[in-house]
Amino acid sequence: MKKVVYLTGFMGSGKTTVGKKLAAQLNYTFIDLDSYIEQQEGRSISELFNEHGENYFREVEHQCLQTLLKLEKLVVACGGGTPCFYDAMQQMNEHGITIYLEMNVLAIFNRLKQGRMQRPLIEGKSDEALRQYIDEKLKEREPLYLKAQIVVSAIDLNISELKNKIIDIK
């Protein structure tokens, strides 16, 4: 029986918010992968990006995910890029239940435009550049996101219905 639930989707799709609620419904522990990385590294994600670059961050992210793949009764909110590196999506599918919180470009843009300073990949981008970045990255990443076992709209998501879908897979 698969006992870890991995939430995937673009940044700003609500993985952390949904993850906390879902973990409470399942009586599982919630882990935000980015927060876990920050604890392990003793630095913020922004500091990791600024000091060592994205490649270093992706390596650390991969190592942390490998640790979490071995645990049970977790809901893990993955970073937006997590499924796109080191065959992570395949590994998450093999070791747990994956959920893609699907959102369109405009909805993501509206969520991210106010909080871009906290996100290293979009910090400092103009509205036009941010919208273009979201559009390009979503087109690039969505084929991997769509390999999730469950695909749901992140807008007006019903946590109880999502819980039932997870239980049906178990």
TORLO-302496 format. One record per residue: residue number from 1; residue in one letter; x, y, z of N, C-alpha, C, O in turn. Coordinates in steps of 0.05 Angstrom, whole numbers. Example, Ala and Ser with C-alpha at 12.3 -4.5 7.8 and 13.67 -1.06 7.14 Angstrom:
2
NODE/1/A/264/-114/156/246/-90/156/264/-66/156/285/-66/169
NODE/2/S/257/-45/142/273/-21/143/258/1/157/268/23/161
//
This chain:
170
NODE/1/M/17/-24/0/0/0/0/18/25/0/36/27/16
NODE/2/K/12/43/-18/27/68/-20/18/87/2/-5/93/5
NODE/3/K/38/97/17/31/114/40/41/142/39/40/156/59
NODE/4/V/51/151/16/60/178/14/45/191/-10/43/179/-31
NODE/5/V/36/215/-5/22/230/-26/39/254/-34/48/269/-17
NODE/6/Y/45/256/-60/62/278/-70/44/297/-86/31/289/-106
NODE/7/L/44/322/-78/29/343/-93/48/357/-112/69/367/-103
NODE/8/T/41/358/-137/58/371/-157/41/393/-171/17/393/-168
NODE/9/G/55/410/-185/41/431/-199/59/456/-200/80/456/-186
NODE/10/F/52/475/-215/68/499/-218/68/515/-192/50/513/-176
NODE/11/M/89/531/-189/90/548/-165/65/565/-164/55/575/-184
NODE/12/G/54/568/-140/30/584/-137/4/569/-140/-17/580/-139
NODE/13/S/6/543/-146/-19/527/-150/-32/518/-124/-54/506/-125
NODE/14/G/-20/523/-102/-33/517/-76/-24/491/-64/-38/480/-47
NODE/15/K/-1/480/-71/8/454/-61/11/454/-31/3/435/-18
NODE/16/T/22/475/-19/25/476/10/-2/478/24/-6/464/44
NODE/17/T/-19/496/15/-45/499/27/-61/473/26/-72/464/46
NODE/18/V/-63/462/2/-77/437/-2/-64/414/14/-78/398/27
NODE/19/G/-38/414/14/-23/393/29/-29/392/58/-33/371/70
NODE/20/K/-30/415/71/-36/417/100/-64/406/105/-68/391/124
NODE/21/K/-83/414/89/-111/406/93/-114/376/87/-128/362/102
NODE/22/L/-101/366/66/-103/338/59/-89/320/81/-100/299/88
NODE/23/A/-67/329/91/-53/314/112/-71/312/136/-72/290/149
NODE/24/A/-84/333/143/-102/332/166/-125/312/162/-132/297/180
NODE/25/Q/-136/312/137/-158/293/131/-149/264/131/-164/247/140
NODE/26/L/-124/259/122/-114/232/121/-100/223/147/-93/200/151
NODE/27/N/-97/242/165/-82/238/190/-53/230/184/-42/212/196
NODE/28/Y/-41/244/165/-14/241/156/2/266/165/-9/286/173
NODE/29/T/28/264/164/46/287/169/49/302/143/52/291/122
NODE/30/F/49/329/145/54/346/122/82/355/121/94/363/141
NODE/31/I/95/354/97/122/364/93/122/381/68/114/371/46
NODE/32/D/130/406/70/135/423/47/164/418/39/182/423/55
NODE/33/L/169/408/15/196/400/7/215/424/8/238/421/17
NODE/34/D/207/448/0/224/471/2/232/477/31/255/483/36
NODE/35/S/213/476/49/219/481/77/238/459/88/255/465/104
NODE/36/Y/233/435/80/251/413/88/279/417/79/298/413/94
NODE/37/I/282/427/54/309/433/43/322/455/59/345/453/66
NODE/38/E/306/476/65/317/498/81/327/488/109/348/497/118
NODE/39/Q/312/470/121/320/459/147/346/443/144/365/446/160
NODE/40/Q/348/427/123/371/410/119/396/427/113/418/420/122
NODE/41/E/392/448/97/415/464/88/421/487/107/443/499/106
NODE/42/G/403/495/125/407/517/142/407/544/128/418/564/138
NODE/43/R/395/545/105/393/569/88/367/570/73/354/549/69
NODE/44/S/358/593/65/334/596/50/338/586/21/361/584/12
NODE/45/I/316/580/8/318/573/-21/331/595/-37/348/590/-54
NODE/46/S/324/620/-31/336/643/-45/366/644/-41/381/649/-60
NODE/47/E/375/639/-16/404/638/-11/418/616/-26/439/620/-37
NODE/48/L/405/593/-27/417/570/-42/420/577/-71/441/572/-83
NODE/49/F/399/589/-83/400/597/-111/422/618/-115/438/616/-134
NODE/50/N/422/639/-98/441/661/-101/470/652/-97/488/662/-111
NODE/51/E/475/635/-78/502/626/-71/513/604/-89/536/604/-95
NODE/52/H/495/586/-98/504/562/-112/491/557/-139/501/540/-154
NODE/53/G/469/571/-145/455/567/-170/434/545/-170/432/530/-151
NODE/54/E/419/544/-192/397/525/-193/407/496/-194/394/479/-182
NODE/55/N/429/490/-207/438/462/-209/444/451/-181/436/428/-175
NODE/56/Y/457/466/-164/462/458/-137/436/453/-122/433/433/-109
NODE/57/F/418/472/-125/392/469/-111/378/444/-120/367/429/-104
NODE/58/R/378/438/-146/364/414/-156/377/388/-146/363/368/-141
NODE/59/E/403/388/-142/417/365/-131/408/361/-101/403/339/-93
NODE/60/V/408/383/-86/399/381/-58/370/372/-57/363/356/-40
NODE/61/E/353/384/-74/325/376/-75/322/346/-81/306/333/-68
NODE/62/H/338/336/-99/337/308/-106/345/291/-82/332/271/-76
NODE/63/Q/366/298/-68/375/283/-45/354/283/-23/349/262/-10
NODE/64/C/341/306/-18/320/307/2/296/290/-6/284/277/11
NODE/65/L/289/291/-32/267/274/-41/273/245/-37/255/229/-30
NODE/66/Q/298/237/-42/305/209/-38/301/200/-9/292/177/-4
NODE/67/T/306/217/10/301/212/38/271/208/43/262/189/56
NODE/68/L/255/226/32/226/226/36/213/202/23/192/192/32
NODE/69/L/224/192/1/213/169/-13/212/144/5/196/126/0
NODE/70/K/229/143/25/231/120/43/212/121/67/210/102/82
NODE/71/L/198/143/70/181/147/94/152/140/88/145/133/65
NODE/72/E/135/140/108/107/133/105/89/154/118/98/171/134
NODE/73/K/64/153/110/43/170/121/51/200/120/50/214/140
NODE/74/L/58/208/96/65/236/90/49/247/68/41/233/49
NODE/75/V/44/273/69/35/288/46/58/308/41/64/324/58
NODE/76/V/70/307/17/92/323/10/84/343/-12/75/336/-34
NODE/77/A/87/369/-6/84/390/-26/110/394/-39/129/405/-27
NODE/78/C/112/385/-64/137/388/-79/140/416/-91/120/430/-94
NODE/79/G/165/423/-97/169/448/-111/159/445/-140/156/423/-150
NODE/80/G/154/467/-153/143/467/-180/161/452/-200/151/440/-219
NODE/81/G/187/453/-195/206/440/-214/213/411/-205/226/397/-221
NODE/82/T/206/403/-181/214/377/-171/210/354/-190/228/338/-195
NODE/83/P/186/351/-202/181/328/-220/197/328/-245/198/308/-260
NODE/84/C/211/351/-251/224/354/-277/253/347/-278/266/349/-298
NODE/85/F/264/338/-255/292/332/-253/297/304/-241/282/295/-224
NODE/86/Y/318/291/-251/327/265/-240/305/243/-239/305/227/-221
NODE/87/D/288/242/-259/266/222/-259/249/222/-234/239/201/-226
NODE/88/A/246/246/-222/232/247/-196/203/239/-199/192/226/-181
NODE/89/M/190/247/-221/161/240/-224/158/210/-225/139/199/-212
NODE/90/Q/175/196/-239/173/167/-240/178/155/-213/163/136/-205
NODE/91/Q/197/165/-198/203/155/-171/179/160/-152/172/142/-137
NODE/92/M/167/183/-154/144/189/-137/121/172/-144/106/162/-126
NODE/93/N/117/166/-170/95/148/-178/99/120/-168/80/106/-160
NODE/94/E/124/111/-167/131/84/-158/128/81/-128/121/60/-118
NODE/95/H/134/103/-113/135/101/-84/110/113/-70/108/111/-46
NODE/96/G/92/125/-85/70/138/-72/48/145/-92/46/134/-114
NODE/97/I/31/163/-84/9/172/-101/15/201/-108/20/218/-91
NODE/98/T/14/207/-134/21/234/-143/-5/248/-152/-23/236/-164
NODE/99/I/-6/274/-145/-29/290/-152/-19/315/-166/-1/329/-155
NODE/100/Y/-30/322/-189/-23/346/-203/-46/366/-198/-69/362/-205
NODE/101/L/-39/389/-185/-58/410/-180/-56/429/-205/-38/446/-207
NODE/102/E/-75/425/-223/-74/438/-249/-86/467/-247/-107/471/-235
NODE/103/M/-72/486/-260/-81/513/-262/-73/525/-289/-53/516/-300
NODE/104/N/-88/544/-299/-80/557/-324/-61/580/-319/-57/588/-296
NODE/105/V/-49/590/-340/-29/611/-338/-39/636/-324/-26/647/-306
NODE/106/L/-63/645/-331/-74/670/-319/-78/667/-289/-72/685/-273
NODE/107/A/-89/644/-281/-94/639/-252/-68/638/-237/-66/650/-215
NODE/108/I/-47/626/-248/-21/625/-235/-9/653/-234/1/661/-213
NODE/109/F/-11/667/-256/0/695/-257/-13/712/-235/1/726/-220
NODE/110/N/-40/710/-232/-54/726/-212/-45/719/-184/-45/737/-166
NODE/111/R/-38/694/-179/-29/686/-152/0/694/-147/7/701/-125
NODE/112/L/16/694/-168/45/699/-164/54/728/-166/74/735/-154
NODE/113/K/38/745/-179/48/772/-184/54/788/-159/71/805/-159
NODE/114/Q/39/782/-137/44/797/-112/68/786/-96/81/801/-81
NODE/115/G/73/760/-98/93/747/-81/119/739/-95/133/722/-86
NODE/116/R/124/752/-118/148/743/-133/174/748/-119/194/735/-127
NODE/117/M/176/765/-100/202/771/-86/210/747/-69/234/744/-63
NODE/118/Q/192/729/-62/199/706/-46/207/682/-62/213/660/-52
NODE/119/R/207/685/-88/211/662/-106/235/668/-125/232/685/-143
NODE/120/P/257/655/-121/281/662/-136/279/661/-166/292/676/-180
NODE/121/L/263/643/-177/261/640/-206/245/662/-219/247/666/-244
NODE/122/I/229/677/-204/213/699/-216/218/726/-203/206/746/-211
NODE/123/E/236/727/-184/242/752/-170/251/773/-191/268/768/-207
NODE/124/G/239/797/-189/248/819/-206/236/819/-234/242/837/-249
NODE/125/K/220/800/-241/208/799/-268/185/819/-270/169/822/-251
NODE/126/S/183/833/-292/160/850/-297/135/833/-301/137/808/-304
NODE/127/D/111/845/-301/87/830/-305/88/814/-332/81/791/-333
NODE/128/E/97/828/-353/98/815/-379/118/792/-379/112/770/-390
NODE/129/A/141/796/-367/162/775/-366/152/752/-348/158/729/-354
NODE/130/L/138/758/-327/127/737/-309/107/720/-324/108/696/-323
NODE/131/R/89/733/-338/68/718/-353/81/700/-374/73/677/-378
NODE/132/Q/101/711/-388/115/695/-409/130/672/-396/130/650/-407
NODE/133/Y/143/677/-373/158/655/-359/138/633/-351/144/609/-356
NODE/134/I/116/640/-340/96/620/-332/87/604/-356/85/579/-355
NODE/135/D/80/618/-378/71/605/-402/92/585/-412/85/562/-419
NODE/136/E/117/594/-414/138/576/-425/143/552/-406/145/530/-415
NODE/137/K/146/558/-381/153/537/-362/130/517/-359/134/493/-356
NODE/138/L/105/527/-359/82/508/-357/81/490/-381/76/466/-378
NODE/139/K/86/501/-405/86/484/-429/108/463/-427/105/440/-436
NODE/140/E/131/470/-416/154/452/-413/149/431/-392/155/408/-396
NODE/141/R/136/439/-370/133/421/-347/108/404/-347/107/382/-336
NODE/142/E/87/414/-360/61/401/-358/61/372/-368/47/355/-355
NODE/143/P/76/364/-388/77/336/-396/86/318/-372/77/295/-369
NODE/144/L/104/328/-356/113/313/-332/91/313/-310/85/293/-298
NODE/145/Y/80/337/-306/58/339/-286/35/320/-292/24/307/-274
NODE/146/L/29/317/-318/6/301/-326/12/271/-323/-7/255/-327
NODE/147/K/36/263/-315/41/235/-309/32/228/-281/34/205/-272
NODE/148/A/21/248/-266/10/242/-240/-13/223/-241/-27/222/-261
NODE/149/Q/-17/208/-220/-39/188/-219/-66/202/-216/-86/191/-225
NODE/150/I/-66/225/-205/-91/241/-202/-86/269/-212/-66/281/-204
NODE/151/V/-103/279/-229/-102/306/-239/-128/320/-231/-150/311/-238
NODE/152/V/-125/343/-217/-148/357/-208/-144/387/-212/-121/397/-212
NODE/153/S/-166/401/-216/-164/430/-218/-158/442/-190/-171/434/-171
NODE/154/A/-138/459/-189/-131/471/-163/-150/493/-155/-149/503/-132
NODE/155/I/-167/502/-173/-186/523/-167/-212/510/-156/-223/491/-169
NODE/156/D/-221/519/-133/-245/508/-120/-242/478/-115/-261/463/-119
NODE/157/L/-219/469/-106/-213/441/-101/-228/433/-75/-227/447/-55
NODE/158/N/-241/410/-76/-254/398/-53/-236/377/-41/-230/357/-53
NODE/159/I/-226/383/-17/-206/365/-4/-218/338/3/-205/318/0
NODE/160/S/-243/337/11/-256/311/17/-258/294/-8/-253/269/-6
NODE/161/E/-265/306/-31/-266/290/-56/-238/280/-63/-235/258/-73
NODE/162/L/-218/297/-59/-190/289/-65/-182/266/-47/-169/247/-56
NODE/163/K/-189/268/-22/-183/246/-3/-195/220/-12/-182/199/-12
NODE/164/N/-220/221/-22/-233/197/-31/-219/185/-56/-218/160/-59
NODE/165/K/-209/202/-74/-194/193/-97/-169/178/-89/-162/157/-100
NODE/166/I/-156/189/-68/-131/176/-58/-137/149/-46/-123/130/-50
NODE/167/I/-158/148/-30/-166/123/-17/-173/102/-38/-167/78/-35
NODE/168/D/-186/110/-60/-193/92/-82/-168/79/-94/-168/56/-103
NODE/169/I/-146/95/-96/-121/85/-107/-107/65/-88/-97/45/-97
NODE/170/K/-108/71/-63/-94/54/-43/-105/26/-45/-96/9/-30
//
